[in-house]
Amino acid sequence: MKSYTITVNGNVYDVTVEENGTGAAAPAPAAPRRAAAPAPAAPAAPAPAAGGAGNVKIEAGAAGKVFSIDKKVGDAVKRGDAILVLEVMKMETPVVAPEDGTVASIDVTVGQSVESGAVLATMNN
């Protein structure tokens, strides 16, 4: 007999496998065992305070990590200007102004992970 510990979706199982006469292994019933509690997640870095949320939201097109912030609150931007850069699937992806205006808030910090659709910044047109 051989014993194994297997983890499936966070549940830990002790499994004993018994060899039969044909050389094939026949599994014994698995006994569920309580998984160790996961380590607590590190607290997320607080987003900078919005300097007056604007009327145009700039959202993440895909999940990623904030690589750099190229503009600051109060900067005038033209349509297509990069406001920040996300690292998405190991590629640097600029997030650009959808129209001419002024950056009203930057709602993320460098290194922060964001989900698709998350508000990254706002601007006033």
Backbone bond lengths (Angstrom), bond angles and torsions (degrees), N, CA, C in turn:
res aa  C-N    CA-C-N  psi(-1)  N-CA   C-N-CA  omega(-1)  CA-C   N-CA-C  phi
1 M - - - 1.445 - - 1.519 109.06 -
2 K 1.340 114.08 146.29 1.457 119.89 176.42 1.522 107.77 -127.84
3 S 1.321 115.64 141.30 1.462 120.84 178.72 1.520 109.59 -111.63
4 Y 1.336 115.69 139.15 1.453 122.56 178.92 1.521 108.51 -132.82
5 T 1.322 115.61 152.98 1.458 121.60 171.23 1.518 106.24 -113.80
6 I 1.329 115.83 123.58 1.459 122.26 -176.19 1.519 108.69 -122.81
7 T 1.344 116.66 137.49 1.459 121.60 176.65 1.518 108.31 -112.05
8 V 1.330 116.32 124.85 1.464 122.63 178.75 1.525 107.98 -128.06
9 N 1.344 116.26 118.23 1.470 121.33 179.74 1.522 111.90 51.62
10 G 1.312 117.06 40.23 1.460 120.91 176.86 1.522 114.09 84.31
11 N 1.341 118.29 -7.66 1.464 121.73 177.42 1.519 108.65 -95.60
12 V 1.331 116.71 131.97 1.454 121.82 -177.95 1.521 108.76 -99.88
13 Y 1.343 116.34 131.20 1.455 122.04 179.97 1.521 109.32 -123.33
14 D 1.345 116.50 136.47 1.453 121.89 170.55 1.516 105.78 -94.38
15 V 1.330 117.35 122.95 1.454 121.94 -176.83 1.514 108.31 -121.67
16 T 1.330 115.75 133.27 1.460 121.55 175.64 1.516 107.52 -113.54
17 V 1.340 116.70 128.69 1.459 121.90 -178.68 1.523 107.54 -112.26
18 E 1.328 115.89 128.08 1.449 121.78 -178.62 1.517 108.89 -110.49
19 E 1.309 116.60 131.45 1.461 120.16 178.37 1.517 108.74 -81.51
20 N 1.361 116.12 136.60 1.456 118.95 175.19 1.527 108.40 -101.14
21 G 1.303 118.45 -178.72 1.457 122.69 -173.62 1.524 114.39 -66.67
22 T 1.343 120.09 -19.55 1.466 121.63 -177.13 1.518 112.78 -86.84
23 G 1.303 117.46 -0.26 1.463 120.47 -179.06 1.519 112.39 90.34
24 A 1.334 117.32 -11.27 1.467 120.70 177.82 1.522 108.62 -86.88
25 A 1.290 116.46 150.84 1.466 121.02 -179.50 1.516 109.80 -93.96
26 A 1.324 116.38 137.84 1.461 122.43 176.10 1.519 107.17 -111.68
27 P 1.332 118.37 119.70 1.464 119.31 -177.30 1.521 112.22 -71.63
28 A 1.296 115.49 140.73 1.453 121.83 173.02 1.521 107.51 -86.29
29 P 1.330 118.42 159.70 1.472 119.46 179.86 1.528 110.62 -58.09
30 A 1.315 115.12 140.45 1.461 120.91 179.77 1.514 109.65 -82.09
31 A 1.304 115.93 136.43 1.456 121.47 176.89 1.524 107.76 -103.79
32 P 1.355 117.82 111.90 1.459 118.26 -179.69 1.519 111.16 -64.28
33 R 1.303 114.93 144.20 1.454 121.44 178.71 1.513 106.88 -130.55
34 R 1.272 116.94 142.82 1.459 121.19 -178.09 1.528 109.52 -69.30
35 A 1.331 115.58 128.44 1.461 121.19 179.18 1.518 109.66 -71.66
36 A 1.308 114.81 150.63 1.464 119.28 175.12 1.518 108.59 -63.63
37 A 1.285 116.82 144.91 1.468 120.71 -179.12 1.524 108.92 -62.46
38 P 1.347 116.62 134.39 1.460 118.54 179.31 1.524 110.94 -65.03
39 A 1.311 114.65 151.12 1.461 119.52 178.94 1.520 108.93 -63.44
40 P 1.314 117.96 141.19 1.459 119.00 179.77 1.523 110.52 -63.84
41 A 1.308 114.68 140.69 1.464 120.01 -179.84 1.521 109.81 -70.54
42 A 1.306 114.83 145.75 1.457 119.36 177.21 1.523 108.56 -66.99
43 P 1.304 119.02 140.62 1.456 119.64 -179.58 1.524 110.51 -62.95
44 A 1.313 114.96 140.05 1.465 120.19 -179.90 1.519 109.54 -69.23
45 A 1.312 114.83 145.65 1.460 118.80 177.13 1.517 108.86 -67.43
46 P 1.308 118.20 133.76 1.454 119.07 -179.25 1.519 111.00 -66.24
47 A 1.311 115.06 141.83 1.464 119.79 177.41 1.524 108.34 -73.40
48 P 1.309 116.67 147.60 1.457 118.42 178.31 1.523 109.97 -62.58
49 A 1.304 115.41 150.66 1.457 119.83 -179.66 1.520 109.81 -64.14
50 A 1.301 115.29 136.19 1.458 119.95 179.54 1.520 108.60 -67.98
51 G 1.311 116.46 131.66 1.453 121.01 -178.94 1.515 111.35 -86.78
52 G 1.298 118.33 35.06 1.457 122.94 -176.79 1.518 108.12 103.10
53 A 1.312 115.61 90.84 1.459 120.48 -175.45 1.522 110.52 -55.16
54 G 1.312 115.00 134.25 1.460 120.73 -178.41 1.509 112.32 -86.64
55 N 1.325 115.26 178.17 1.461 119.78 -177.07 1.527 112.76 -91.73
56 V 1.335 118.53 -4.60 1.462 122.09 176.91 1.525 107.54 -117.74
57 K 1.340 116.58 118.99 1.466 120.97 179.66 1.518 109.45 -90.31
58 I 1.306 115.96 138.22 1.457 122.32 175.54 1.520 106.02 -111.62
59 E 1.344 115.86 113.91 1.463 121.48 -172.63 1.521 111.58 -111.77
60 A 1.330 114.72 157.45 1.463 120.98 177.16 1.522 108.94 -72.80
61 G 1.324 115.80 131.51 1.464 120.18 177.40 1.518 111.99 -81.10
62 A 1.330 116.59 -18.91 1.463 122.03 180.00 1.521 108.25 -153.38
63 A 1.317 116.21 160.43 1.458 120.67 176.68 1.523 109.03 -69.05
64 G 1.312 116.68 143.14 1.460 120.22 179.65 1.505 111.52 -176.71
65 K 1.314 115.01 -161.63 1.464 122.19 -178.48 1.524 107.50 -127.12
66 V 1.330 116.67 137.70 1.463 120.70 179.96 1.522 108.30 -68.95
67 F 1.323 116.31 117.97 1.469 122.86 -177.19 1.523 110.76 -90.00
68 S 1.343 116.43 -45.66 1.463 119.99 178.45 1.522 109.66 -155.66
69 I 1.324 115.52 156.70 1.459 121.96 175.47 1.527 106.03 -117.07
70 D 1.339 116.02 116.37 1.454 121.60 -172.42 1.523 114.20 -93.67
71 K 1.318 117.78 -21.97 1.473 121.63 -179.47 1.512 108.83 -121.75
72 K 1.352 115.29 161.97 1.463 119.81 177.20 1.521 108.71 -125.42
73 V 1.308 115.13 166.20 1.468 120.72 179.73 1.528 108.63 -56.49
74 G 1.326 115.41 132.15 1.454 121.40 179.25 1.526 113.68 98.58
75 D 1.338 117.52 -14.69 1.464 119.97 179.31 1.527 110.72 -70.02
76 A 1.328 115.80 136.70 1.468 121.07 173.52 1.521 107.52 -81.88
77 V 1.338 116.68 135.98 1.463 121.26 -179.64 1.521 109.84 -130.09
78 K 1.301 114.91 150.93 1.460 122.47 174.54 1.518 107.93 -102.78
79 R 1.303 116.76 156.20 1.457 121.61 177.48 1.535 108.61 -53.30
80 G 1.343 116.45 128.54 1.461 121.33 179.59 1.512 115.04 94.66
81 D 1.347 118.04 -11.09 1.466 120.49 176.35 1.532 109.53 -67.90
82 A 1.334 116.53 137.50 1.464 120.68 177.74 1.527 109.40 -72.91
83 I 1.328 116.03 127.77 1.463 121.00 176.80 1.522 109.51 -95.30
84 L 1.331 115.89 -39.86 1.452 121.27 176.20 1.515 108.66 -154.78
85 V 1.322 115.69 172.05 1.463 120.95 -179.75 1.528 108.07 -125.14
86 L 1.342 115.41 130.55 1.462 121.76 174.54 1.516 108.89 -103.06
87 E 1.308 115.94 144.90 1.457 120.58 170.45 1.522 105.85 -96.35
88 V 1.333 115.65 111.62 1.461 122.19 -178.40 1.518 107.74 -120.59
89 M 1.319 117.44 117.83 1.463 122.61 -179.77 1.533 110.96 52.52
90 K 1.329 116.36 46.28 1.467 125.12 177.72 1.528 113.58 66.44
91 M 1.337 116.93 16.67 1.462 120.95 177.05 1.518 109.12 -119.52
92 E 1.320 117.09 137.83 1.457 121.39 177.09 1.529 108.29 -79.48
93 T 1.330 115.52 121.10 1.459 121.63 -176.09 1.524 109.38 -120.98
94 P 1.349 118.31 113.20 1.463 119.29 179.37 1.524 111.37 -69.76
95 V 1.323 115.28 141.93 1.461 122.07 173.03 1.520 104.88 -107.23
96 V 1.336 115.86 118.51 1.462 120.50 -169.97 1.524 112.35 -108.67
97 A 1.329 114.46 160.46 1.460 121.40 176.62 1.530 108.91 -69.20
98 P 1.336 117.22 129.70 1.460 119.52 -179.53 1.528 112.92 -75.58
99 E 1.333 116.99 -16.20 1.470 121.93 -179.49 1.523 108.80 -159.55
100 D 1.314 116.55 171.93 1.463 120.87 176.59 1.525 109.22 -68.44
101 G 1.318 117.17 144.94 1.461 120.21 177.90 1.508 112.08 169.78
102 T 1.336 114.71 -159.49 1.462 122.66 -179.01 1.519 108.61 -127.02
103 V 1.328 116.93 135.06 1.461 121.17 178.86 1.529 108.49 -66.53
104 A 1.345 116.20 123.10 1.465 121.03 -179.01 1.524 111.95 -96.98
105 S 1.343 117.04 -34.27 1.465 119.98 178.09 1.518 109.75 -156.83
106 I 1.308 114.75 150.29 1.459 123.12 170.35 1.521 104.18 -115.48
107 D 1.320 117.14 116.26 1.461 121.33 -170.55 1.524 114.45 -103.55
108 V 1.334 118.06 15.21 1.455 122.61 179.50 1.529 109.24 -136.64
109 T 1.328 115.45 168.73 1.461 121.06 176.40 1.527 108.84 -124.52
110 V 1.321 116.76 157.30 1.461 121.15 178.00 1.524 108.69 -60.83
111 G 1.329 116.03 133.48 1.461 121.61 -179.91 1.514 113.74 93.41
112 Q 1.314 117.71 -11.97 1.463 121.77 -178.17 1.527 110.24 -74.51
113 S 1.331 116.76 136.59 1.460 121.63 174.25 1.514 108.80 -84.74
114 V 1.337 115.99 138.77 1.466 121.13 -179.86 1.518 109.77 -130.74
115 E 1.305 115.68 151.59 1.459 122.48 177.08 1.521 109.22 -94.56
116 S 1.309 115.80 160.67 1.461 120.99 175.94 1.525 109.07 -59.67
117 G 1.324 117.33 133.39 1.459 122.00 179.72 1.518 114.66 89.67
118 A 1.333 117.65 -6.50 1.472 120.52 179.45 1.524 109.73 -68.06
119 V 1.334 116.08 141.84 1.471 120.62 177.81 1.530 107.67 -75.34
120 L 1.325 115.54 121.42 1.460 121.29 -179.21 1.518 111.52 -96.21
121 A 1.319 115.60 -36.50 1.460 121.59 -177.65 1.522 108.34 -159.85
122 T 1.340 115.79 167.81 1.460 120.72 172.88 1.506 107.71 -132.71
123 M 1.326 114.63 159.66 1.450 119.59 177.32 1.518 109.81 -146.65
124 N 1.321 115.62 160.06 1.459 122.08 175.16 1.515 107.82 -107.30
125 N 1.329 115.43 139.34 1.467 118.23 178.57 1.494 110.86 -99.41
